[in-house]
Amino acid sequence: MPINDLPMLSALRTKMQWHQERQRVLAENISHSDTPNFKPRDLVEPKFDSTGSGPMTGAMPSLAMARTSASHIQATGVSESFNANNRGGYETRPAGNAVNLEDEMLKVSANQMDYAAVTSLYSRSLGLIKTAIGKR
């Protein structure tokens, strides 16, 4: 079996390809920041199964947090007393454009850092495998 067919490396390659495509979509959003009636787009992040070997085929079971006292920390996404920052969509300018350059640039930089982390992990994994089989 070729090294590139290992499930972990395949998952990392899929993640790198997703980051490359997301970078293209985000750059397109930024380039259309002055186009009337343009709505920004984004990609849905791929989900992997519990082994990390590939995209999920079924939903993973989830456990709900039980809160037994009012002094306990709230579950993620639930708020009793604080107003959550719900921006609800996008800010639309009079021309109908909904691209927020600050948000898009934050997404671009986060995407770039995530891509760098995945490529580093991929190259280190290849190095470890090559060392293990004596190809270094």
C-alpha positions in Angstrom: 0.0 0.0 0.0 1.4 3.4 -0.9 2.1 5.8 1.9 -0.3 8.3 0.5 -3.2 5.8 0.9 -3.0 5.8 4.7 -6.3 7.0 6.2 -4.7 9.7 8.4 -2.7 11.2 5.5 -5.8 11.0 3.3 -7.8 13.0 5.9 -5.0 15.6 6.1 -4.9 15.9 2.3 -8.6 16.4 2.2 -8.3 19.1 4.9 -5.6 20.8 2.9 -7.6 20.8 -0.2 -10.6 22.2 1.7 -8.4 25.1 3.0 -7.2 25.8 -0.5 -10.7 26.0 -1.9 -11.9 28.1 1.1 -9.1 30.5 0.4 -10.3 30.9 -3.2 -13.9 31.5 -2.0 -12.8 34.0 0.6 -10.6 35.8 -1.9 -13.6 36.0 -4.3 -15.7 37.5 -1.5 -13.1 40.2 -1.0 -12.7 40.9 -4.7 -16.5 41.4 -4.9 -16.7 43.8 -1.9 -17.9 46.6 -4.2 -20.2 44.5 -6.4 -23.9 45.5 -5.9 -26.1 42.8 -4.5 -23.2 40.4 -3.8 -23.6 38.0 -0.8 -20.5 36.5 0.7 -20.1 32.7 0.5 -18.2 30.2 2.7 -17.6 26.5 2.6 -18.8 23.9 5.1 -15.9 22.3 6.9 -15.6 18.6 6.3 -16.4 16.3 9.2 -14.4 13.2 9.8 -15.4 10.0 11.5 -14.1 9.0 15.0 -11.0 7.2 13.5 -10.0 10.3 11.5 -9.9 8.3 8.4 -12.5 10.0 6.3 -15.6 12.1 6.0 -18.4 11.1 8.4 -21.2 8.9 7.0 -23.5 9.1 10.0 -24.1 11.4 12.8 -21.9 10.9 15.9 -23.9 10.5 19.1 -23.7 13.5 21.4 -24.1 13.9 25.1 -26.2 16.8 26.5 -24.7 18.7 29.4 -26.7 18.4 32.6 -26.8 21.5 34.8 -27.6 20.5 38.4 -27.0 23.9 40.0 -27.6 27.5 38.9 -24.0 28.3 39.8 -22.7 25.8 37.2 -21.2 27.0 33.9 -23.8 27.2 31.1 -23.6 24.8 28.1 -22.1 26.3 24.9 -24.6 28.3 22.9 -27.0 28.7 25.8 -27.4 32.1 27.5 -29.8 33.0 30.4 -28.7 36.5 31.4 -26.2 37.7 28.9 -27.1 39.0 25.5 -25.4 36.7 22.9 -23.7 38.4 20.0 -26.2 37.4 17.3 -25.5 39.4 14.2 -28.1 37.5 12.3 -26.8 37.4 8.7 -24.8 40.2 7.2 -24.5 43.9 7.2 -25.9 45.1 3.9 -24.9 48.4 2.3 -27.3 50.5 0.3 -26.1 48.9 -2.9 -27.1 45.5 -1.6 -23.5 44.3 -1.0 -23.1 42.2 2.2 -19.3 41.7 2.3 -17.7 42.8 5.5 -14.0 43.2 4.7 -12.9 42.9 8.4 -14.8 39.6 8.8 -13.5 38.3 5.5 -9.9 39.2 6.4 -10.2 37.5 9.8 -11.5 34.4 8.0 -8.6 34.5 5.5 -5.9 34.8 8.2 -7.5 32.0 10.3 -7.7 29.8 7.2 -4.1 30.5 6.5 -3.0 29.6 10.0 -5.1 26.4 9.9 -3.6 25.4 6.5 -0.1 26.0 7.8 -0.8 23.7 10.8 -2.3 20.9 8.6 0.6 21.1 6.1 3.1 20.9 9.0 1.3 17.9 10.5 1.2 16.2 7.1 4.9 16.7 6.4 5.9 15.6 9.9 3.7 12.5 9.6 5.4 11.6 6.3 8.8 12.2 7.9 7.9 9.8 10.8 6.7 7.1 8.5 9.8 7.4 6.3 12.0 7.2 9.4 10.0 4.1 10.6 10.5 2.3 7.4 14.2 3.4 7.1 13.9 5.6 4.0 15.6 8.6 5.5 
